[in-house]
Amino acid sequence: MTENRTIERSAAPGAVPAKKRFPLSRVLRPVVSIALLVLVLMRTDIGKLWDVARGASLFYLGLGVLTVVAAMVVSAYKWQRLLTVQGVKAPLSRLFVYYLVGLFFNNFLPTNIGGDVVRIADVAKYTGKTSESVASVIGERLLAALALALTALLGLVLSYNVSNRFRWWVIGIFAVSLVIILLFAVGRVRKALGRRIRLPEKFAIRRWLGGVSTSMGACLQDRRNVAWVVFYSLVFQFTVVLVAYFIFLALGSHVSLGPKDLFVYSLAFIPIISALQMLPISISGFGVREGAYVYFFGSVGLSGEASIAASLLFWVLVALVSLVGGVIFAARK
């Protein structure tokens, strides 16, 4: 990032350094992912799972890869709109590259936050606008969560008998993202909140937070632009459904549903599965995603092997695309 600040803390003579706390989530999240994967695979014929996966059509998998790339282009474009409305200019091609690098970190680090930090650092270094860069990434995340919740709500309506137990999680994502967006979008509310939450002048972070808050307001106050970003976020969610749909088509005879039914069920289930992956209990959604695929698609007649194969192939396709971001990042060094 353009502004690197080092905070030096002096300790009194003889003081004992405080012990660093080891984040419990670093242990729990891998354990949860492994436990869920083991639980799912224990009920699966591993040999059959391998046969299903290796027999997948390369043609449809190729379409899936192209759709993942298209999804990244859409994401970069809506990110660009949030930067532009703040007066920050960055070419779409550069933002697309930054998105690929961020995707690499999201796929190969135990947290999705890592990719966002890298994106912020990249665009801040290029533009020299730190607060605006932070606001654009946070704003894009919030509007994407809102769009995901909207598509998941549609999925709930289409498959209520199967998905009703997850309704409060989906409604919660929608409500929280909407409330946070309104807090920043409505100027009077943002100013009132700022008056209530005051940090001492000596805290250097106070000025930084103020700058980010102002930039967030610029991001989200333009209702027309926000509406367009939400629209493109919905387009992004549709591309995610298409990726899953192409993967199911790739599995061919191992999938017992026709193309039309596959599309409808993918449209109903995939947004809810994506919402469940937002639960901060696993690494990159492993275990949660596989269990959700088995639960939802098993309810409409797909075998456990086909459901798990589709889930794992989804991650493989995204990981393959994100490896390009990894190569780009490595080439910088």
Residue pairs with C-beta under 8 A, 6 or more apart in sequence:
1 120
1 121
1 124
1 125
1 130
1 133
2 124
2 125
2 128
2 130
3 130
5 204
7 204
11 17
25 280
26 110
28 281
29 110
29 280
29 281
29 282
29 283
30 110
30 283
32 281
32 282
32 287
33 282
33 283
33 284
33 286
33 287
33 288
34 287
35 287
36 282
36 286
36 287
36 288
36 290
36 291
37 286
37 287
37 290
39 287
39 291
40 287
40 290
40 291
40 294
40 304
40 308
41 49
41 308
43 304
44 304
44 305
44 308
45 305
48 305
49 305
49 308
49 309
52 251
52 254
52 305
52 306
52 309
53 309
53 312
53 313
55 251
55 252
55 254
56 247
56 250
56 251
56 252
56 309
56 313
57 249
57 250
57 251
57 252
58 250
59 250
60 246
60 247
60 249
60 250
61 246
61 247
61 250
61 313
61 317
63 246
64 243
64 246
64 247
64 250
64 313
64 314
64 317
65 317
65 320
65 321
67 239
67 242
67 243
67 246
68 239
68 243
68 317
68 318
68 321
69 321
70 239
71 236
71 239
71 240
71 243
72 96
72 99
72 100
72 103
72 321
73 92
73 96
74 232
74 235
74 236
74 239
75 99
75 140
75 144
75 236
76 92
76 95
76 96
76 98
76 99
77 92
77 95
77 232
78 140
78 143
78 144
78 228
78 229
78 232
78 233
78 236
79 95
79 99
79 119
79 136
79 137
79 140
80 90
80 92
80 95
81 225
81 228
81 229
81 232
82 135
82 136
82 139
82 140
82 219
82 225
82 229
83 89
83 90
83 95
83 123
83 127
83 132
83 133
83 136
85 218
85 219
85 222
85 225
86 129
86 132
86 135
86 136
86 215
86 218
86 219
87 132
88 127
88 129
88 132
88 133
88 136
89 127
90 123
90 126
90 127
94 126
95 123
97 325
97 328
98 118
98 119
98 122
98 123
99 119
99 325
100 321
100 322
100 324
100 325
100 328
101 115
101 118
101 119
101 122
101 325
101 326
101 328
101 329
102 115
102 116
102 118
102 119
102 122
102 325
103 115
103 318
103 321
103 322
103 325
104 115
104 322
104 323
104 324
104 325
104 326
104 329
105 114
105 115
105 117
105 118
105 325
106 112
106 114
106 115
106 284
106 322
107 284
107 315
107 318
107 319
107 322
108 319
108 322
108 326
109 115
110 283
110 284
112 284
116 137
116 141
118 329
119 137
120 130
120 133
120 134
120 137
123 133
123 136
123 137
124 130
124 133
124 134
127 133
130 208
130 211
131 208
131 211
131 212
131 214
131 215
132 215
132 218
134 212
134 215
135 212
135 215
135 216
135 218
135 219
136 215
136 219
138 212
138 216
139 184
139 216
139 219
139 220
139 229
140 229
142 177
142 180
142 181
142 220
143 177
143 181
143 226
143 229
143 230
143 233
144 233
144 236
145 173
145 176
145 177
145 278
146 174
146 177
146 178
146 181
146 230
146 233
147 230
147 233
147 234
147 236
147 237
148 173
148 233
148 237
148 271
148 274
148 275
148 278
149 170
149 171
149 173
149 174
149 177
149 275
150 174
150 230
150 234
151 234
151 237
151 238
151 271
152 170
152 173
152 174
152 271
152 272
152 274
152 275
153 170
153 171
153 174
154 267
154 268
154 271
155 163
155 170
155 267
155 268
155 269
155 270
155 271
155 272
156 163
156 164
156 166
156 167
156 170
156 272
158 264
158 267
158 268
159 265
159 268
159 269
159 272
159 296
162 269
162 296
162 299
162 300
163 268
163 269
163 272
163 296
166 272
166 275
166 276
169 275
169 276
169 279
170 272
170 275
173 275
173 278
181 220
181 226
182 189
183 189
183 190
183 193
184 190
184 213
184 216
184 217
184 219
184 220
185 217
185 220
185 221
185 223
185 226
187 217
187 221
190 213
190 216
190 217
194 210
194 213
199 205
199 206
199 209
200 206
220 226
237 271
237 274
240 270
240 271
240 274
241 266
241 267
241 270
241 271
243 314
243 317
243 318
244 266
244 270
244 310
244 314
245 262
245 263
245 266
247 310
247 313
247 314
247 317
248 255
248 257
248 262
248 266
248 306
248 310
249 255
249 259
249 262
250 313
251 306
251 309
251 310
254 303
254 305
254 306
254 309
255 262
255 302
255 306
256 301
256 302
256 303
256 306
257 265
257 300
257 301
257 302
261 300
265 296
265 297
265 300
269 296
269 297
272 292
272 296
273 289
273 292
273 293
273 296
276 288
276 289
276 292
277 285
277 288
277 289
277 292
279 288
281 288
282 288
284 315
285 315
286 315
289 311
289 314
289 315
290 307
290 308
290 311
290 312
292 311
293 307
293 308
293 310
293 311
294 304
294 307
294 308
297 306
297 307
297 310
298 304
298 307
